[in-house]
């Protein structure tokens, strides 16, 4: 049984506006889907083979008022040209939070903006990127979610078949990266040092874990003591099996198996 980090799905108030914003950064919209409750779009690097994916969803019956919540801390967009990407974001209407800055602790430059719905986006340029990294534009990096107990959440994702490949302490938080090295995206967990009380999901809809055995992975997580929120179901329209499990902070994790691939 293998697992990889799929896209994260966040709610937006205007799907076309958000797609246009991320396309202005240099990402590509590679799919659009309508499901009964929402209009959805996937953004990623044009090659569809490097970096992660982000999914935007405009709910047909949105909650009022729109609430970012405290679950999603920030989205990472990696770039070979941070100055250009940051400038493109401002030109597309982003609100600047921090101009590009070279960090002494790591060989990177970072900057921050808020997208049209107020999501915090961190641009990252590494010196150097790996040889296979794109040079023709940005790609989706990890997404960072806040958790109340980082050790408990790492244990959940390790039970889901992912690997913790890094741990970091920064002034305000303890952080960890979960992934399947060499494939899929990355998930970053952050336990804020001033965390007090439960996480409020707000606009973060769901996180995806792709697997070659949806039923088996679902059963393994349930046997490990985690809560099922939807039993495995085969979707004929896409020849895909899905199931849902709640992680320790009640994030909705969609397990996805694409058949015939």
ZAKOLBA-956864 format. One record per residue (C-alpha): x, y, z; residue in one letter. Coordinates in steps of 0.05 Angstrom, whole numbers, padded with zeros to 5 digits, always signed. Last residue first. Layout:
ZAKOLBA-956864
XYZA;...
END
This chain:
ZAKOLBA-956864
-00078+00078-00271X;-00141+00037-00280X;-00171+00057-00213X;-00156+00124-00181X;-00156+00115-00105X;-00171+00176-00061X;-00172+00183+00015X;-00204+00249+00033X;-00180+00277+00100X;-00228+00322+00137X;-00190+00360+00190X;-00219+00340+00258X;-00158+00362+00298X;-00136+00289+00309X;-00149+00271+00235X;-00219+00257+00210X;-00227+00202+00158X;-00262+00205+00091X;-00268+00153+00035X;-00259+00154-00040X;-00257+00104-00097X;-00247+00129-00168X;-00274+00107-00236X;-00289+00181-00249X;-00364+00177-00262X;-00370+00110-00227X;-00351+00138-00159X;-00335+00079-00113X;-00348+00092-00040X;-00305+00076+00021X;-00340+00094+00087X;-00349+00167+00104X;-00332+00205+00168X;-00287+00151+00196X;-00255+00166+00263X;-00184+00146+00281X;-00168+00090+00329X;-00112+00053+00293X;-00165+00003+00267X;-00199+00062+00234X;-00135+00084+00201X;-00120+00014+00175X;-00191+00004+00149X;-00188+00069+00110X;-00120+00050+00081X;-00146-00018+00059X;-00210+00010+00029X;-00172+00064-00010X;-00117+00018-00035X;-00070+00051-00085X;-00070+00115-00045X;-00078+00190-00052X;-00085+00232+00010X;-00127+00295+00001X;-00140+00352+00050X;-00209+00382+00060X;-00250+00446+00064X;-00206+00500+00094X;-00251+00562+00097X;-00265+00561+00172X;-00233+00500+00205X;-00229+00530+00276X;-00172+00494+00313X;-00187+00479+00385X;-00163+00518+00446X;-00100+00558+00458X;-00041+00556+00411X;+00012+00605+00435X;+00070+00561+00414X;+00036+00549+00347X;+00038+00476+00327X;+00052+00477+00253X;+00042+00419+00204X;+00069+00422+00133X;+00040+00377+00079X;+00079+00362+00016X;+00059+00343-00054X;+00061+00279-00094X;+00124+00239-00109X;+00198+00237-00092X;+00192+00230-00018X;+00121+00212+00002X;+00105+00272+00046X;+00099+00301+00116X;+00137+00364+00137X;+00141+00385+00211X;+00137+00451+00248X;+00141+00476+00320X;+00118+00548+00324X;+00129+00622+00340X;+00204+00630+00342X;+00218+00575+00291X;+00228+00502+00307X;+00238+00454+00249X;+00224+00381+00235X;+00236+00347+00169X;+00220+00284+00129X;+00160+00257+00166X;+00138+00201+00121X;+00068+00185+00096X;+00032+00118+00099X;-00034+00139+00133X;-00006+00114+00199X;+00051+00164+00188X;-00003+00217+00177X;-00037+00201+00243X;+00029+00197+00282X;+00049+00265+00256X;-00017+00292+00281X;-00007+00264+00351X;+00063+00292+00355X;+00041+00360+00329X;-00013+00369+00382X;-00060+00429+00370X;-00050+00433+00295X;-00043+00491+00247X;-00041+00475+00173X;+00015+00492+00124X;+00009+00478+00050X;+00070+00454+00014X;+00098+00482-00051X;+00058+00497-00114X;+00101+00514-00173X;+00129+00579-00201X;+00155+00594-00271X;+00199+00572-00328X;+00260+00548-00289X;+00227+00485-00263X;+00264+00444-00211X;+00302+00384-00238X;+00371+00410-00218X;+00350+00423-00146X;+00337+00496-00127X;+00398+00536-00111X;+00393+00581-00073X;+00319+00573-00056X;+00264+00622-00076X;+00201+00620-00033X;+00136+00658-00039X;+00090+00653+00021X;+00016+00662+00010X;-00031+00683+00067X;-00103+00674+00048X;-00142+00740+00048X;-00195+00723-00003X;-00161+00760-00060X;-00092+00733-00041X;-00051+00759+00017X;+00023+00769+00005X;+00088+00745+00036X;+00161+00744+00015X;+00218+00694+00022X;+00290+00688+00001X;+00326+00623+00014X;+00392+00592+00036X;+00368+00582+00108X;+00386+00618+00173X;+00408+00683+00139X;+00342+00696+00104X;+00339+00739+00041X;+00278+00784+00040X;+00224+00795-00013X;+00172+00846+00011X;+00127+00828+00069X;+00051+00831+00077X;+00033+00858+00009X;-00041+00857-00010X;-00051+00821-00076X;-00084+00857-00134X;-00057+00823-00196X;+00000+00874-00201X;+00018+00857-00129X;+00022+00783-00146X;+00062+00796-00209X;+00113+00836-00168X;+00121+00779-00119X;+00131+00730-00176X;+00183+00774-00209X;+00222+00787-00145X;+00217+00714-00125X;+00246+00688-00190X;+00258+00612-00190X;+00192+00604-00152X;+00160+00563-00098X;+00088+00580-00078X;+00073+00562-00005X;+00003+00569+00025X;-00005+00594+00096X;-00036+00582+00164X;-00097+00540+00146X;-00136+00519+00207X;-00150+00585+00242X;-00214+00605+00208X;-00215+00641+00140X;-00289+00658+00151X;-00336+00681+00095X;-00398+00710+00129X;-00440+00673+00112X;-00429+00600+00093X;-00431+00588+00018X;-00489+00553-00017X;-00459+00539-00086X;-00391+00532-00054X;-00333+00560-00094X;-00276+00511-00089X;-00202+00520-00102X;-00155+00461-00107X;-00080+00468-00099X;-00030+00420-00129X;+00041+00400-00110X;+00108+00405-00142X;+00129+00378-00209X;+00093+00333-00258X;+00033+00373-00281X;+00082+00407-00330X;+00042+00472-00325X;+00057+00479-00251X;-00007+00473-00209X;-00078+00500-00200X;-00140+00455-00196X;-00210+00484-00202X;-00277+00471-00167X;-00350+00493-00172X;-00388+00469-00111X;-00445+00430-00079X;-00468+00381-00133X;-00399+00376-00166X;-00373+00420-00222X;-00302+00409-00244X;-00247+00452-00273X;-00178+00425-00291X;-00106+00444-00306X;-00107+00517-00284X;-00035+00536-00293X;+00010+00574-00245X;+00049+00635-00269X;+00032+00686-00214X;-00022+00714-00259X;-00052+00644-00263X;-00059+00646-00187X;-00098+00711-00191X;-00141+00690-00250X;-00161+00626-00214X;-00180+00667-00153X;-00223+00716-00193X;-00257+00659-00231X;-00272+00622-00166X;-00303+00681-00130X;-00314+00671-00054X;-00261+00619-00044X;-00261+00553-00006X;-00197+00515+00003X;-00179+00445-00020X;-00111+00414-00008X;-00080+00373-00063X;-00052+00303-00058X;+00000+00278-00009X;+00022+00207-00028X;+00005+00138-00002X;+00028+00068-00020X;+00000+00000+00000X;
END
